[in-house]
Amino acid sequence: MADLVLRLTNVYDEPLGERVDIVLRHQTLSDTRVASVRAGTSVRIKGLVGPPQGLYRLLVDPPSYLPVARFVNLASDTTRLGVVFPVDPVKVRSVQFPSFAELAKWMQATLERSRNVLGFAGAKGDTLYAKLDDTRRAGLLNIGAKCQATPLANGKTVSEYVERLLVVSGDRIHTAVPKELVVEVGNAATAGLFHPVDGSLHKPPEGFALGDSFKTEDHYGNLQVTFFSRGDEHIADIDIDDAAGLEHVFQVVGHAVTGRPTHPYDIHEILVQHQRLDPGYRFVLA
């Protein structure tokens, strides 16, 4: 017989600290174990079938996080396994955002220059930041963190070219940018930092024409920059593509994410877990 010791954590490597449902189903024998336990520092499940027939399918379903499934092969008397869970956006009670003064200096300056954001005309700086709802604010911080971490071939980052915000939503921003960014992202693609993609699903603002679109080379949580132009004016539509990251990074059970739109809280979890990139806000769960 064999034991399975589970360490169940969030993306910050903290124990879940709540009761979870666990199902272990042997893949060849008639052996199914069901348990409901509190996920503290570790969870031990005893008396399982050991080697050479120790292959089980593990399903763990916490109340505040998305369910995760994976195969585990018990190859010794005691097998230890760490499993990381992304939050369930529906179970987020509130979000602890950084204050305006705690934002990166470039983000503060960008917000100060942004007087005509769609739906928030006249608001700028800390007033604009305070008016953004949780979804928009999370989306802005996700994209801001990724822009700040995305290098260009000239040694600068994408964030250094963000002039002023025009649109802020949960999944994207529109920002005025200089012509230099259009050139430098193209150069970055030549250098292998981005690759060109089809940007036809991105609708240009009225009077602007669709230009080139590029994505970073990340497997999950990649930055996409799509350019629009009107004469000497340039706008960048910047978003972070999920690319099925929840299912691949965390092995979230498919039915938990199928058919629902990607939430900015999902992107937060992918950035922290897969890229070790922290947007700077934390969740208070139900």
C-alpha positions in Angstrom: 0.0 0.0 0.0 1.1 3.6 -0.5 0.3 7.1 0.8 -0.2 10.3 -1.2 0.8 13.5 0.5 -0.7 16.6 -1.2 0.4 20.2 -0.8 -2.5 22.4 -2.1 -1.6 26.1 -2.6 -2.6 29.3 -4.4 -0.3 31.0 -6.9 1.6 32.7 -4.0 2.6 29.2 -2.6 0.2 29.7 0.3 -2.0 26.8 1.6 -5.6 27.1 0.5 -6.8 27.0 4.1 -10.3 25.7 3.3 -12.1 22.4 3.0 -11.6 20.7 -0.4 -13.2 17.7 -2.0 -10.8 15.1 -3.3 -11.5 12.2 -5.6 -8.9 9.6 -6.5 -9.9 7.0 -9.1 -7.5 4.1 -10.0 -7.0 3.8 -13.7 -7.2 0.0 -14.0 -8.5 -1.4 -10.7 -11.8 -0.8 -9.0 -10.6 1.6 -6.4 -12.1 5.0 -5.9 -11.4 7.2 -2.8 -13.4 10.3 -1.9 -12.4 12.6 0.9 -13.4 16.1 2.1 -10.5 17.6 4.1 -9.2 20.9 5.2 -6.2 21.9 2.9 -3.6 23.1 5.4 0.1 22.6 5.1 -0.3 19.1 3.7 -3.0 16.4 3.2 -2.1 12.7 3.5 -4.3 10.1 1.9 -3.4 6.6 3.1 -3.8 3.0 1.9 -3.7 3.5 -1.8 -2.5 1.0 -4.3 1.2 1.3 -4.7 3.8 0.3 -7.4 3.7 -1.1 -9.9 0.0 -0.4 -10.3 -0.3 3.0 -8.6 -1.7 5.1 -11.4 -4.7 7.3 -10.2 -6.6 10.2 -11.6 -6.7 13.0 -9.0 -9.5 15.6 -8.9 -9.4 18.3 -6.3 -12.3 20.8 -6.1 -11.9 23.7 -3.6 -14.8 26.1 -3.0 -13.0 29.3 -3.8 -10.7 28.0 -6.6 -11.2 26.3 -9.9 -11.1 22.5 -9.8 -7.9 20.8 -11.0 -7.3 17.3 -12.2 -4.2 15.3 -13.1 -2.8 11.9 -13.2 -0.5 10.7 -10.4 1.6 7.6 -10.3 2.4 6.3 -6.8 5.9 5.0 -7.4 6.9 4.6 -3.8 5.5 4.1 -0.3 5.0 7.8 0.0 4.5 10.1 -3.0 4.4 13.9 -2.6 2.7 16.2 -5.0 2.2 19.9 -5.1 -0.9 21.3 -6.8 -1.5 25.0 -7.5 -5.0 26.4 -7.9 -6.2 29.6 -9.7 -9.0 31.5 -8.0 -12.6 31.2 -9.2 -13.4 34.8 -10.2 -17.0 34.3 -9.1 -15.8 33.6 -5.5 -13.7 36.8 -5.2 -15.4 38.9 -2.6 -13.2 41.9 -3.0 -9.8 42.9 -4.3 -7.0 44.6 -2.5 -5.5 47.0 -5.0 -2.4 49.2 -4.6 -3.0 52.8 -3.9 -2.3 55.4 -6.6 0.9 56.4 -4.8 2.0 52.7 -4.8 1.8 52.4 -8.6 4.9 52.4 -10.8 5.9 55.9 -11.6 5.3 55.4 -15.3 1.7 54.2 -14.6 1.1 57.3 -12.4 2.4 59.6 -15.1 0.2 57.8 -17.8 -2.9 58.2 -15.7 -2.1 61.9 -15.1 -1.9 62.4 -18.8 -5.2 60.5 -19.5 -8.0 63.1 -19.4 -10.4 61.5 -22.0 -10.7 57.8 -21.2 -13.9 56.5 -22.7 -16.6 56.6 -20.0 -14.5 58.7 -17.7 -14.0 62.0 -19.5 -12.5 64.7 -17.4 -11.0 62.3 -14.8 -7.3 61.8 -14.6 -4.6 60.7 -12.3 -5.7 59.3 -8.9 -9.3 60.4 -9.6 -9.4 58.3 -12.8 -7.8 55.3 -11.0 -10.3 55.5 -8.2 -13.3 55.6 -10.6 -12.2 52.4 -12.4 -14.3 49.4 -11.3 -12.5 46.3 -10.1 -12.6 44.6 -13.5 -11.1 47.5 -15.4 -8.5 48.2 -12.7 -7.4 44.6 -12.6 -7.1 44.6 -16.4 -5.1 47.8 -16.4 -2.7 46.5 -13.8 -2.3 43.1 -15.6 -1.5 44.8 -18.9 0.7 47.4 -17.1 2.8 44.8 -15.4 3.2 42.9 -18.7 4.1 46.0 -20.7 6.7 46.9 -18.1 8.2 43.4 -18.3 8.2 43.2 -22.1 11.5 44.3 -23.7 12.1 45.7 -27.1 15.2 45.3 -29.2 16.4 48.9 -28.3 16.6 48.0 -24.6 13.5 49.8 -23.7 10.1 48.3 -22.6 6.7 48.7 -24.1 5.6 50.6 -21.0 8.0 53.5 -21.9 5.9 54.3 -25.0 2.5 54.4 -23.4 1.5 58.0 -23.7 -2.1 58.3 -22.5 -5.0 55.9 -22.0 -8.1 56.2 -24.4 -10.0 53.0 -23.4 -9.6 50.8 -20.4 -11.5 47.5 -20.1 -11.0 44.2 -18.3 -9.3 42.6 -21.2 -7.5 45.4 -23.1 -6.5 49.0 -23.2 -6.3 51.5 -26.1 -3.5 54.0 -25.7 -2.0 56.8 -27.8 1.6 55.9 -28.7 4.4 57.5 -30.8 5.4 56.2 -34.3 8.6 55.0 -32.6 6.7 52.2 -30.9 5.3 50.9 -34.2 8.8 50.8 -35.6 10.4 49.2 -32.4 7.8 46.4 -32.1 8.5 45.6 -35.7 12.2 45.5 -35.0 11.5 43.4 -31.9 9.7 40.9 -34.2 12.8 40.7 -36.4 14.8 40.0 -33.2 12.5 37.2 -32.2 10.9 39.0 -29.2 7.5 39.2 -31.0 5.9 37.5 -34.0 3.3 39.0 -36.4 -0.3 37.8 -36.1 -3.7 38.5 -37.7 -5.2 41.5 -36.1 -8.4 41.6 -38.1 -10.6 40.9 -35.1 -9.4 44.2 -33.5 -11.8 47.0 -34.6 -10.1 50.4 -35.3 -11.5 53.5 -33.7 -13.5 55.7 -36.1 -11.3 57.3 -38.6 -8.3 55.1 -37.9 -7.0 52.3 -40.2 -5.9 48.8 -38.9 -2.2 48.3 -39.0 0.1 45.5 -38.0 -0.4 43.2 -35.0 2.2 41.3 -32.9 2.4 38.9 -30.0 5.2 38.1 -27.6 6.6 34.6 -27.6 5.2 33.5 -24.3 3.3 30.2 -24.4 0.6 31.5 -22.1 -0.3 35.1 -21.1 1.3 36.7 -24.1 1.1 40.4 -24.9 -0.6 41.3 -28.2 -0.1 44.8 -29.6 -2.3 45.9 -32.5 -1.7 49.3 -34.1 -4.2 51.7 -35.6 -3.2 54.8 -37.5 -4.6 58.1 -38.9 -2.0 60.3 -40.5 0.6 60.9 -37.8 -1.6 59.6 -35.0 -1.1 56.1 -33.7 -3.1 54.0 -31.2 -2.1 50.7 -29.8 -4.7 48.1 -28.8 -2.9 46.1 -26.1 -4.3 42.9 -24.5 -3.0 39.7 -22.9 -4.0 36.5 -24.6 -5.1 33.7 -22.3 -4.4 31.0 -25.0 -6.0 28.3 -22.9 -3.6 29.0 -20.1 -5.8 27.9 -17.3 -6.2 24.4 -18.6 -2.5 24.1 -19.5 -0.7 25.9 -16.7 -3.0 24.7 -13.9 -4.7 21.7 -15.5 -8.1 23.1 -14.6 -10.9 20.8 -15.4 -12.2 21.7 -18.8 -15.9 22.1 -17.9 -15.0 24.8 -15.4 -13.8 27.2 -18.1 -15.5 26.0 -21.3 -17.9 28.6 -22.7 -17.1 31.4 -20.3 -15.1 34.6 -21.3 -11.6 35.0 -19.9 -11.7 37.1 -16.8 -8.8 39.5 -15.8 -8.5 37.6 -12.6 -7.6 34.5 -14.7 -4.9 36.5 -16.4 -3.6 37.6 -13.0 -3.2 34.0 -11.9 -1.5 33.0 -15.2 1.0 35.9 -14.9 1.9 35.1 -11.3 2.2 31.4 -11.7 3.5 31.0 -15.2 5.6 34.1 -15.6 6.4 35.0 -12.0 5.0 38.5 -12.8 2.9 40.1 -10.1 0.3 42.7 -11.2 0.3 44.0 -7.6 -3.2 43.2 -6.3 -4.6 40.4 -4.1 -7.9 38.7 -3.7 -10.2 38.4 -0.7 -12.2 35.2 -1.2 -15.7 34.4 -0.2 
